[in-house]
Amino acid sequence: MVQIQEKLAKMCVYIHMSVSEMADKFCQELRRKYYITPKSYLDCVNLYIQLLAEKRRELYTAQDRFLNGLNKLKETNVLIESMKVISNWKAYSLANWICVNISLFQRRYCSNFVCCTDRARETTAYTC
């Protein structure tokens, strides 16, 4: 806490000195005197505090948007993974259903006919 107070004190001195220098430059260029009063200095410090608070709000808003977007991406990845599992299960079930129905068809109607179930098993990763 002491280090922060020291740094703030140094910053306030720097600001006051730079405002004094700019006031002298203003006087030389425009031949118009600008007086630095304690009130004007405090107004400058208050303006700095307001700008700092505004920038912090903007930073928190941006951080919140970033975290919300990141959470949405994570949720989407979970949904995609579950959809892949369901899709693979459905494809496996469909392949089994086709194999069962082909063999039923073959037993009923094609006793002499060699069906293509063996070829289908070789070309797909699913087994009947």
GIZIVEN-V533090 format. One record per helix or strand. SS is the DSSP state (helix for helix, strand for strand). FROM is the first residue (numbers start at 1). TO is the last residue. If there is no record, write none. Layout:
SS;FROM;TO, SS;FROM;TO
//
This chain:
helix;2;30, helix;38;109, helix;117;123
//
